[in-house]
Amino acid sequence: MMIGLVLLIFIAYYMFSSSNAGGSCCEGHQSQSNNSLDILSERYARGEIQREEYLERKQELSGKKQQISIKKG
């Protein structure tokens, strides 16, 4: 009886530790921001977008874009 319980615990431990690969569930995944920047860079490299659009979108994705206020006259 005791051997069965130890075996069951060992199997459960092995299943859970191998599914997480020894870390958190999100470890090894790229962040959404980096993934978006990679896609943007690929589109620019393929010639799908122009340099100005590339630089503008890159600033937006990296969070460095300044707010532009439009004055109504």
N, CA, C and O atoms as CSV, one atom per row, in Angstrom:
chain,resi,resn,atom,element,x,y,z
A,1,MET,N,N,0.830,-1.194,0.000
A,1,MET,CA,C,0.000,0.000,0.000
A,1,MET,C,C,0.875,1.259,0.000
A,1,MET,O,O,0.606,2.202,-0.744
A,2,MET,N,N,1.901,1.274,0.817
A,2,MET,CA,C,2.782,2.435,0.914
A,2,MET,C,C,3.577,2.636,-0.373
A,2,MET,O,O,3.817,3.771,-0.784
A,3,ILE,N,N,3.981,1.552,-1.003
A,3,ILE,CA,C,4.735,1.630,-2.252
A,3,ILE,C,C,3.849,2.237,-3.351
A,3,ILE,O,O,4.328,3.027,-4.165
A,4,GLY,N,N,2.594,1.881,-3.375
A,4,GLY,CA,C,1.650,2.430,-4.361
A,4,GLY,C,C,1.467,3.926,-4.187
A,4,GLY,O,O,1.403,4.659,-5.173
A,5,LEU,N,N,1.382,4.387,-2.956
A,5,LEU,CA,C,1.230,5.808,-2.679
A,5,LEU,C,C,2.477,6.583,-3.091
A,5,LEU,O,O,2.369,7.651,-3.694
A,6,VAL,N,N,3.644,6.065,-2.776
A,6,VAL,CA,C,4.898,6.710,-3.154
A,6,VAL,C,C,5.009,6.758,-4.683
A,6,VAL,O,O,5.421,7.771,-5.247
A,7,LEU,N,N,4.643,5.666,-5.341
A,7,LEU,CA,C,4.683,5.614,-6.797
A,7,LEU,C,C,3.719,6.628,-7.400
A,7,LEU,O,O,4.066,7.298,-8.373
A,8,LEU,N,N,2.536,6.753,-6.852
A,8,LEU,CA,C,1.548,7.720,-7.335
A,8,LEU,C,C,2.052,9.155,-7.171
A,8,LEU,O,O,1.886,9.976,-8.074
A,9,ILE,N,N,2.658,9.457,-6.042
A,9,ILE,CA,C,3.217,10.793,-5.809
A,9,ILE,C,C,4.353,11.067,-6.800
A,9,ILE,O,O,4.450,12.164,-7.350
A,10,PHE,N,N,5.204,10.074,-7.025
A,10,PHE,CA,C,6.311,10.247,-7.969
A,10,PHE,C,C,5.784,10.518,-9.374
A,10,PHE,O,O,6.290,11.409,-10.057
A,11,ILE,N,N,4.790,9.776,-9.814
A,11,ILE,CA,C,4.213,9.972,-11.154
A,11,ILE,C,C,3.569,11.350,-11.265
A,11,ILE,O,O,3.750,12.033,-12.273
A,12,ALA,N,N,2.826,11.766,-10.254
A,12,ALA,CA,C,2.195,13.088,-10.271
A,12,ALA,C,C,3.247,14.188,-10.318
A,12,ALA,O,O,3.101,15.158,-11.062
A,13,TYR,N,N,4.292,14.041,-9.538
A,13,TYR,CA,C,5.375,15.037,-9.536
A,13,TYR,C,C,6.021,15.106,-10.912
A,13,TYR,O,O,6.259,16.202,-11.420
A,14,TYR,N,N,6.306,13.984,-11.518
A,14,TYR,CA,C,6.947,13.942,-12.825
A,14,TYR,C,C,6.067,14.600,-13.892
A,14,TYR,O,O,6.566,15.342,-14.739
A,15,MET,N,N,4.774,14.333,-13.851
A,15,MET,CA,C,3.858,14.906,-14.844
A,15,MET,C,C,3.807,16.423,-14.730
A,15,MET,O,O,3.856,17.117,-15.745
A,16,PHE,N,N,3.710,16.943,-13.524
A,16,PHE,CA,C,3.597,18.386,-13.346
A,16,PHE,C,C,4.919,19.104,-13.584
A,16,PHE,O,O,4.926,20.210,-14.124
A,17,SER,N,N,6.018,18.509,-13.200
A,17,SER,CA,C,7.297,19.179,-13.396
A,17,SER,C,C,7.721,19.172,-14.864
A,17,SER,O,O,8.347,20.133,-15.313
A,18,SER,N,N,7.411,18.148,-15.612
A,18,SER,CA,C,7.799,18.114,-17.021
A,18,SER,C,C,6.900,18.995,-17.874
A,18,SER,O,O,7.339,19.506,-18.904
A,19,SER,N,N,5.654,19.181,-17.466
A,19,SER,CA,C,4.757,20.039,-18.254
A,19,SER,C,C,5.133,21.506,-18.126
A,19,SER,O,O,4.916,22.280,-19.058
A,20,ASN,N,N,5.694,21.903,-16.986
A,20,ASN,CA,C,6.135,23.281,-16.802
A,20,ASN,C,C,7.578,23.491,-17.213
A,20,ASN,O,O,8.053,24.627,-17.206
A,21,ALA,N,N,8.273,22.460,-17.561
A,21,ALA,CA,C,9.681,22.517,-17.956
A,21,ALA,C,C,10.541,23.191,-16.887
A,21,ALA,O,O,11.515,23.871,-17.207
A,22,GLY,N,N,10.184,23.004,-15.647
A,22,GLY,CA,C,10.989,23.531,-14.556
A,22,GLY,C,C,10.825,25.006,-14.293
A,22,GLY,O,O,11.608,25.579,-13.535
A,23,GLY,N,N,9.846,25.639,-14.885
A,23,GLY,CA,C,9.652,27.071,-14.684
A,23,GLY,C,C,8.198,27.438,-14.758
A,23,GLY,O,O,7.316,26.582,-14.685
A,24,SER,N,N,7.961,28.705,-14.901
A,24,SER,CA,C,6.578,29.166,-14.971
A,24,SER,C,C,5.984,28.834,-16.331
A,24,SER,O,O,6.710,28.493,-17.264
A,25,CYS,N,N,4.684,28.932,-16.441
A,25,CYS,CA,C,4.010,28.578,-17.683
A,25,CYS,C,C,4.344,29.533,-18.816
A,25,CYS,O,O,4.244,29.160,-19.984
A,26,CYS,N,N,4.730,30.732,-18.500
A,26,CYS,CA,C,4.994,31.739,-19.535
A,26,CYS,C,C,6.475,31.902,-19.834
A,26,CYS,O,O,6.844,32.742,-20.654
A,27,GLU,N,N,7.311,31.137,-19.202
A,27,GLU,CA,C,8.745,31.256,-19.415
A,27,GLU,C,C,9.093,30.772,-20.820
A,27,GLU,O,O,8.585,29.745,-21.269
A,28,GLY,N,N,9.943,31.498,-21.500
A,28,GLY,CA,C,10.333,31.115,-22.846
A,28,GLY,C,C,9.485,31.760,-23.923
A,28,GLY,O,O,9.830,31.688,-25.102
A,29,HIS,N,N,8.397,32.380,-23.547
A,29,HIS,CA,C,7.565,33.085,-24.513
A,29,HIS,C,C,8.055,34.522,-24.633
A,29,HIS,O,O,8.459,35.138,-23.648
A,30,GLN,N,N,8.014,35.044,-25.852
A,30,GLN,CA,C,8.404,36.432,-26.038
A,30,GLN,C,C,7.271,37.325,-25.585
A,30,GLN,O,O,6.099,36.954,-25.648
A,31,SER,N,N,7.635,38.492,-25.134
A,31,SER,CA,C,6.605,39.442,-24.768
A,31,SER,C,C,5.900,39.932,-26.009
A,31,SER,O,O,6.458,39.904,-27.106
A,32,GLN,N,N,4.677,40.380,-25.835
A,32,GLN,CA,C,3.899,40.852,-26.976
A,32,GLN,C,C,4.561,42.031,-27.656
A,32,GLN,O,O,4.515,42.148,-28.881
A,33,SER,N,N,5.177,42.905,-26.880
A,33,SER,CA,C,5.832,44.067,-27.466
A,33,SER,C,C,6.976,43.660,-28.374
A,33,SER,O,O,7.090,44.173,-29.488
A,34,ASN,N,N,7.827,42.747,-27.922
A,34,ASN,CA,C,8.943,42.304,-28.749
A,34,ASN,C,C,8.444,41.591,-29.988
A,34,ASN,O,O,9.000,41.773,-31.071
A,35,ASN,N,N,7.417,40.792,-29.850
A,35,ASN,CA,C,6.855,40.091,-30.980
A,35,ASN,C,C,6.328,41.085,-32.008
A,35,ASN,O,O,6.532,40.896,-33.207
A,36,SER,N,N,5.664,42.125,-31.566
A,36,SER,CA,C,5.131,43.143,-32.461
A,36,SER,C,C,6.245,43.895,-33.172
A,36,SER,O,O,6.135,44.193,-34.361
A,37,LEU,N,N,7.309,44.202,-32.454
A,37,LEU,CA,C,8.448,44.883,-33.061
A,37,LEU,C,C,9.130,43.990,-34.096
A,37,LEU,O,O,9.594,44.473,-35.129
A,38,ASP,N,N,9.190,42.700,-33.818
A,38,ASP,CA,C,9.777,41.777,-34.781
A,38,ASP,C,C,8.962,41.730,-36.068
A,38,ASP,O,O,9.519,41.745,-37.166
A,39,ILE,N,N,7.648,41.673,-35.926
A,39,ILE,CA,C,6.767,41.653,-37.094
A,39,ILE,C,C,6.913,42.945,-37.879
A,39,ILE,O,O,6.973,42.924,-39.109
A,40,LEU,N,N,6.969,44.065,-37.178
A,40,LEU,CA,C,7.134,45.357,-37.834
A,40,LEU,C,C,8.451,45.411,-38.599
A,40,LEU,O,O,8.492,45.888,-39.733
A,41,SER,N,N,9.515,44.927,-37.989
A,41,SER,CA,C,10.818,44.923,-38.648
A,41,SER,C,C,10.817,44.029,-39.886
A,41,SER,O,O,11.425,44.366,-40.902
A,42,GLU,N,N,10.139,42.903,-39.798
A,42,GLU,CA,C,10.036,42.009,-40.954
A,42,GLU,C,C,9.268,42.669,-42.097
A,42,GLU,O,O,9.653,42.549,-43.260
A,43,ARG,N,N,8.186,43.365,-41.765
A,43,ARG,CA,C,7.409,44.046,-42.804
A,43,ARG,C,C,8.238,45.130,-43.484
A,43,ARG,O,O,8.149,45.315,-44.698
A,44,TYR,N,N,9.039,45.841,-42.707
A,44,TYR,CA,C,9.909,46.873,-43.262
A,44,TYR,C,C,10.983,46.238,-44.144
A,44,TYR,O,O,11.288,46.750,-45.221
A,45,ALA,N,N,11.543,45.147,-43.695
A,45,ALA,CA,C,12.590,44.467,-44.458
A,45,ALA,C,C,12.059,43.921,-45.783
A,45,ALA,O,O,12.782,43.887,-46.779
A,46,ARG,N,N,10.804,43.496,-45.793
A,46,ARG,CA,C,10.203,42.979,-47.029
A,46,ARG,C,C,9.747,44.094,-47.961
A,46,ARG,O,O,9.374,43.839,-49.106
A,47,GLY,N,N,9.778,45.328,-47.471
A,47,GLY,CA,C,9.370,46.460,-48.293
A,47,GLY,C,C,7.878,46.716,-48.286
A,47,GLY,O,O,7.372,47.426,-49.154
A,48,GLU,N,N,7.167,46.156,-47.327
A,48,GLU,CA,C,5.717,46.340,-47.245
A,48,GLU,C,C,5.349,47.724,-46.727
A,48,GLU,O,O,4.281,48.242,-47.053
A,49,ILE,N,N,6.220,48.327,-45.924
A,49,ILE,CA,C,5.964,49.665,-45.391
A,49,ILE,C,C,7.192,50.542,-45.626
A,49,ILE,O,O,8.314,50.051,-45.753
A,50,GLN,N,N,6.953,51.833,-45.680
A,50,GLN,CA,C,8.030,52.797,-45.908
A,50,GLN,C,C,8.747,53.116,-44.596
A,50,GLN,O,O,8.268,52.784,-43.512
A,51,ARG,N,N,9.899,53.763,-44.718
A,51,ARG,CA,C,10.737,54.080,-43.554
A,51,ARG,C,C,9.990,54.943,-42.542
A,51,ARG,O,O,10.052,54.678,-41.341
A,52,GLU,N,N,9.292,55.964,-43.007
A,52,GLU,CA,C,8.578,56.871,-42.096
A,52,GLU,C,C,7.519,56.118,-41.291
A,52,GLU,O,O,7.387,56.319,-40.084
A,53,GLU,N,N,6.766,55.249,-41.970
A,53,GLU,CA,C,5.738,54.480,-41.276
A,53,GLU,C,C,6.379,53.514,-40.285
A,53,GLU,O,O,5.870,53.319,-39.180
A,54,TYR,N,N,7.498,52.910,-40.686
A,54,TYR,CA,C,8.218,51.997,-39.799
A,54,TYR,C,C,8.656,52.702,-38.520
A,54,TYR,O,O,8.438,52.201,-37.417
A,55,LEU,N,N,9.285,53.887,-38.681
A,55,LEU,CA,C,9.787,54.618,-37.508
A,55,LEU,C,C,8.643,55.079,-36.608
A,55,LEU,O,O,8.756,55.037,-35.383
A,56,GLU,N,N,7.557,55.513,-37.210
A,56,GLU,CA,C,6.405,55.973,-36.424
A,56,GLU,C,C,5.806,54.829,-35.622
A,56,GLU,O,O,5.548,54.966,-34.426
A,57,ARG,N,N,5.588,53.711,-36.279
A,57,ARG,CA,C,4.999,52.558,-35.575
A,57,ARG,C,C,5.949,51.990,-34.528
A,57,ARG,O,O,5.511,51.509,-33.483
A,58,LYS,N,N,7.236,52.043,-34.804
A,58,LYS,CA,C,8.219,51.558,-33.837
A,58,LYS,C,C,8.173,52.399,-32.566
A,58,LYS,O,O,8.248,51.869,-31.457
A,59,GLN,N,N,8.049,53.718,-32.736
A,59,GLN,CA,C,7.935,54.600,-31.570
A,59,GLN,C,C,6.662,54.298,-30.791
A,59,GLN,O,O,6.675,54.270,-29.561
A,60,GLU,N,N,5.571,54.072,-31.499
A,60,GLU,CA,C,4.301,53.764,-30.829
A,60,GLU,C,C,4.398,52.474,-30.028
A,60,GLU,O,O,3.930,52.404,-28.891
A,61,LEU,N,N,5.006,51.459,-30.623
A,61,LEU,CA,C,5.097,50.168,-29.944
A,61,LEU,C,C,6.058,50.192,-28.768
A,61,LEU,O,O,5.850,49.483,-27.783
A,62,SER,N,N,7.096,50.991,-28.858
A,62,SER,CA,C,8.058,51.050,-27.760
A,62,SER,C,C,7.627,52.023,-26.672
A,62,SER,O,O,8.290,52.116,-25.638
A,63,GLY,N,N,6.530,52.751,-26.879
A,63,GLY,CA,C,5.997,53.651,-25.868
A,63,GLY,C,C,6.694,54.977,-25.794
A,63,GLY,O,O,6.574,55.670,-24.784
A,64,LYS,N,N,7.420,55.361,-26.823
A,64,LYS,CA,C,8.176,56.610,-26.806
A,64,LYS,C,C,7.516,57.701,-27.635
A,64,LYS,O,O,8.081,58.783,-27.798
A,65,LYS,N,N,6.350,57.435,-28.151
A,65,LYS,CA,C,5.671,58.424,-28.985
A,65,LYS,C,C,5.105,59.527,-28.104
A,65,LYS,O,O,4.476,59.256,-27.081
A,66,GLN,N,N,5.329,60.759,-28.503
A,66,GLN,CA,C,4.805,61.877,-27.767
A,66,GLN,C,C,3.395,62.207,-28.260
A,66,GLN,O,O,3.076,62.036,-29.436
A,67,GLN,N,N,2.583,62.672,-27.358
A,67,GLN,CA,C,1.235,63.068,-27.715
A,67,GLN,C,C,1.258,64.362,-28.519
A,67,GLN,O,O,1.976,65.300,-28.174
A,68,ILE,N,N,0.485,64.409,-29.572
A,68,ILE,CA,C,0.398,65.594,-30.418
A,68,ILE,C,C,-0.977,66.226,-30.180
A,68,ILE,O,O,-2.009,65.573,-30.333
A,69,SER,N,N,-0.969,67.477,-29.813
A,69,SER,CA,C,-2.254,68.153,-29.603
A,69,SER,C,C,-2.603,68.944,-30.848
A,69,SER,O,O,-1.747,69.601,-31.441
A,70,ILE,N,N,-3.855,68.878,-31.236
A,70,ILE,CA,C,-4.338,69.596,-32.403
A,70,ILE,C,C,-5.209,70.754,-31.911
A,70,ILE,O,O,-6.203,70.551,-31.214
A,71,LYS,N,N,-4.819,71.954,-32.284
A,71,LYS,CA,C,-5.585,73.117,-31.884
A,71,LYS,C,C,-6.608,73.442,-32.958
A,71,LYS,O,O,-6.290,73.535,-34.143
A,72,LYS,N,N,-7.842,73.612,-32.511
A,72,LYS,CA,C,-8.892,73.991,-33.445
A,72,LYS,C,C,-8.973,75.507,-33.476
A,72,LYS,O,O,-9.026,76.162,-32.435
A,73,GLY,N,N,-8.981,76.048,-34.669
A,73,GLY,CA,C,-8.938,77.495,-34.807
A,73,GLY,C,C,-10.180,78.062,-35.208
A,73,GLY,O,O,-10.282,79.279,-35.362
